[in-house]
Each structure stands twice: as structure tokens, then as C-alpha cells.
Amino acid sequence: MLKNYFVLVVKGIGMGAANVIPGVSGGTIALITGIFQRLIDAIKSFNLTALRLFLKREYKAFARHTDFKFLLAVFAGVAISILSLAKLLTWLFLHYPIFIWSYFFGLILASVYFVGRTIEKWNVPVIIAFLTGTSVAAAISILSPATPNESFLYLIVCGAVAVCSMILPGISGSFVLLLMGNYELVINAVSELNFTILVPVAIGAVIGLIAFSHFLSWVYRKFRDGTIATLTGFVFGSLIILWPWKKSIVRLDEGGQEIVRGGKKLIESYKMFIPDFSAEVLWAMVVMLAGILTIWIIERMAGTNK
């Protein structure tokens, strides 16, 4: 039993690491490690029944209803990752960006195959679902950011969309928030504790997470193959933003100056290119293969556990 919770913590660490990587979603890690459906169902269980059990102080029943121990283990891993591993990843991205991008490119590329092969029957609707998911993720990766908008309703929409994309495989919540034009606005609000901005975003996040988890759980159970195909497409389309060889395009303010937050330039988008062959490119390919091998080992271990 303890071993199972330890494994869940490790998977949570993977999700937390993904959330600090530009263009990567924690939902992608949840999907390829086999906890996506359980995670969605657990989030969905926070309903009126859960509230009634909690208010009546029936804590054991509340824990069973919400799969609380599972959520606690996963989100403990996420917290550990953000507080510790995130710093390591930040350092690695600063000094070895191409190798880190290569590793995650291999990781996600392999996950497309291993997740896609769980589809029981490929037919025309499933193929269309896969192509749709790929197109949406690819389009999001190359879209230009919108302008900031402090409208109360728009901030609610931003919170809902951002939190949904954080659990949706292949789509980064922070990247979507950037595209909606309010990434800088929300980040500043967090550092300054500006509740005028944070309250509507939080309202949207809560509404979006609960509503979307219900929808995603329902559609996953009713249209399993189509849903997996769409999610696989999301993951496949996100490979664009993970391509190792790219130049960062820094966001500029109204005066044309580069925007810096916390001593770091705010990245708006990336310009991809094909590199000339070199020793660095060769090593990057080796690291990419290491990423593919990592997913293969995870799959082998999962098969052994089953």
C-alpha cells in the first residue's frame, strides 16, 4: 500500500515538473503514467455530496468519496516538484536548453505512440478526432498573443481556460494564458496580491476545473477511443513548441523594451529552425533517445505491475 502511494507521489513530481516547462502540460504526464482517468474522476467527485459529508464531519466517508488519499499523494508530488525540481530544471534550461528540450521532445514523442496504441479500434471518426486534436494544439503553439484585458468576465474565462488546459494533455495552461494576453497581468497580480484580478481568475478556475472534469470524464467513458485519439493529437501537436532548436522571441512593452520579470525575460513565442549537423546535435539526438527510452521503461514497469 505504501509503495503504491510512493509511486503516485513520483507521478505527481512528474506532473509538477511538466507544469514548469514551457509548452508542457501536467495532464500529459498524467495521461502517459496511467492516472489521468482517476485524476479526473477524483476532481469531479468534489460535488454537493462531498460538501455534505465534510460539513457533517464524516471525514472518512468524505475521503472515500473524493479519493482524497490519491489526490493527496499526487498533489504532494506536484508541490515537491515545484519547490525543488523546478529549481533544477530552471538551472538546466539556463545552461543546457537544447539538451533539456531534446529529452522532453523524445519523452512526448514516445508517449504519442504508447498512448495512441491504447485505442482499441481506429476508424474514420477516431482518425478525425486525432487530426483535430493535433491541429488545435499546433495552432495554439503558433498563435500570437492577444492584448491584456482586465474585464471581470474575461478574467473568469481566463481562469477557466487556463486551469482546464493545465489538466488537458498537450496544452500548457501558462502558455494559453499568455496567448489570451493576461499572463503578465495574472503573474503581477499574484506577486502583488491584487485580489481585483485574482478573485475572478480563481472563480473561473474553480468553475472550469469542476465543470470540465465532469465533461471530460463523461466523454472519456462514452467515447473512449475518440477521446484518447483527441488527447493523443493534443500531445502530438504540442511537439512543435518542444522542438529543441528554436530562438526565443521576447515580449516587448509599449515602448519597445524587453519585458523582464524576476530577472528573466518574458518569452512570447519561439521561432523554430533546422540545425546544421554538429557534435551538439548528435548529443541532442542521444538525449532525445534517452527520453524515448524513459517512456519505454515506464511502460514496461507498468506492464509488470499489472
N, C-alpha and C positions, 0 to 999 in steps of 0.2 A: 504493500500500500504506500509506504513511504517512498519507495523507488518510483512509483507512478507519479507522485506529486513532484518529485525532483525532476523528472522528465518534463512535466508541464512547466516548471519554473524555467528550465533550459529553453523550451519553445517560446516562452514569454520573453526571455532575453533576446532571442532571435527577432521577435516582433518589435521589441524596443529598439534594437539596432537598426532595423529596417526603417523605422519612423524618423530616424535622424539622418538618413541617407537621401539626398535629393532625388526625387523621382521614384522612390521605392515605397510600397505600402506594407504596413504590418499585416494587412489582410492576405498579401501574397504568401508570407511566411506561414500564416495560419492555415492557408489552403494546402501548401506543399507538405506541411508537417501533420496533416490529418485532423486538425482540431477546429477547422472553420465552421462546420455544421454545428458542433457542440457549442462553440462560442456564440454563434448567432442565436441558438435556442436559449442559452443562458441569459443573454441580454434581453431577449424577448420576454422572458419569464418575469421581469420586473413590471408587474401589472397591478391591478386593483387587488387581486388575491394576495400577492406578495405584500402589499401595503397593509392589508387587513391582518395578516399573520404577524407582521412586525409590530403593529400598534397593539395587538393583543398579547405581545411579548411571547409569542410561540416561536422562539428563535430557532429551535431545531427543525420545525416544520418549514420555517422561512428559508433556512439553509438548504433543505432538501428541494424545495420548490424552485429556488433560484440557481441551484448547482453552485452554491456560494464557495465551497472549498475549491472547486475547479477554477472559478474566476479569481479567487484569492491567489492561487498558485501562479496562474498565468500573468496577472497584473503585478504580482510581486516580482516576477522575472522582468516584466517591462520596466518597472521602476528601477530595479538593479541595473539594467542595461543603460537606461538613460542617465543614471547617476555615475556610472563607472565606465562601461564600454563605450559610451558616446564620446567620452573624452579621448579614448584611444583612437576611435575612428576619425575624430576631428584631426588628431595629430597625423594619422596615416594619410588622410586626404590632403593635408597640407604638404607632406613630404613625398608621398608616393601615390599621387592621384590616379595615374594611368593603371597601375597595378591593382588598386582597390576597385576601380571601375571595371577592370577586366575580370576580377574574381566574381563580382556580383553579376556581371553580364553572363558569365558561364553558369552561375548559380540559377539565374532566372531562365536562361535558355534551356537548361536541363529540366527545370520544373515544368516548362511548357509541355515537354514530352511526357513526363511522368504523371502530370495532372490530366493531360489530354487522353492518355490511354485508359483512364478510368471510365471514359464514356463507353457505354455498353453497345450503342448502335449509332453509327454515323449515317445520316440520311440528309436530304436536301435542307430541311428546316434547321438541323443541327449545324450543318456547314454554314448556312446563312447567319446563324447566331454567332458562330466563331468569327466570321468575317466582319460582322457588325461590331463585336467587341474589340477586334483588332483595330478597326477604323476609328472608333471612338477614342481609344487610348492613344493612337498615333496622332489624331487630330489635336487632342488635349496637349500632347507633348510639343507641338509646333505652333500653337496659338499664341498670339501676342496678348500681353496683359491689358486688362481694362483699367480705367481710371478709378481712383478711390471714391467711395460713396458712403456717407455716414447716415444714410436713411435708416430709420429703425427697422422697417420691414426688410430692406436689403441686407442688413446685418443679421437678421434672423435667418434669411435664406443662406447667407454665407456660412453661418454656424451649422445649419442643417446639411448643406452640401459638403462642407469640409469634413465633418465627422463621419458622414456616410462614405466618403472616398477613402478615409483612413482605414476602414474595415473592408473596403472593396478591393479585392486583389488587383494589382496592376496600376492603381491610380493613387498618387500621393496627395494626401489632404492638404499639406502645406503648399504644394505646387498648384493645386486647384485654387486655393485661397489667393495665391499670387496672381493667377490668371483672372480672377474676379476683381482684382485691383485693391483688395483690402488686406493683403498680407502685412505690409508695413504698418498699417493702421492698427491692426489687431496686436501685433508684436509690441508696438509702442504702448498700447492700452494695458497690456499685461505688465510691462515694466513700470508703468506709471500708476497702475491700479485705477485706471479710468473706467469706472463702472457704467458710465453712459454708453460706452462701446461694448464692454464685456457682458453686461446683462442681456442685451438682445442676442448676442452671439451664443451665450450659454443657453438661452431659451431655445434657440434654433438647434443647438447641438443635442439637447435632451429630447426634443420633439423628433428631430431627424433620426437619432440613433434608435429610439424605441419604435417609431413607425417603420423605418427602413428594415430593421431586424425582423419585424413581423412579415413584411412583404417578401424579403429575401428568403426567409425560412419557408414561407408558403410556396413561393415559386420554385425553390430548390426541391421541395418534396413532390410538387405536382409535375414539374417539367425538369426532372433531374439532368438528363443528357443535354438539353438545351441550355440550362443554367451553367453547367460545367463548361460547355463549349464557349459561352459568352465570357465567363470568367477567365478561361484559358486564352481567349482572344485579347482580353484586357492585359493579361500578363505578357503575351507576345507583343502587343502594340507598345508596351512600356519599354521594350528593349531599345527603342530609339533614344530615349533620354539616358539610357545606361551605356550607350556606345562609348568606349574608353577614350577615343581620340576626338576631342572637341575643344573649342575655345569658348571661354565664359564671356557672356555679354552682361556687363554690369549695369544695373539700373541707375538712371540719371534723375536728378531733381529738375525743377523748373528752370534753374539757371544753367543746366547742362553739366553739373558737377556730379561725380560719382557718389552714390549714397553708401555710407559706411555705418554699420551697426555693430557695437561690441568689438570694434577694432577689425571687423571683417566687411568686405564689400558685399553688397546685396546683389546676388546673381538674379538676373531677369530671365535669361534663357541661354541656350548653347548653340554654337554653330559646329556641326559635325564635319569631319573630313577623313579621307583615306590616307593613312600614314605611309611614308616610304619605308621599305624594309630596313631594319637595323637590329642590333643586339637587344635593344629595349623592347622592340616589337616582338621579337622572339620570346623573350622572357614574359611579356604580357600574355602571349598565347599559352605559355606553360601555366601561368597563374589562372587563365581562363579555364584550362583543362582541370585545374585543381578545384575550381568552383563546380564544374560538371561532376567531378568525382565525389565531391561533398554530398551532392544530392543523391547520387547513386548509393553511397554508403548509408545515408539516412533511409532510403527506400529499402535497402537490404535489412537494416536493423528493424524497420517497421514490419517487414515481412516475417522476420524471426520472432518478434514479439507476438504477432498474430498466431 
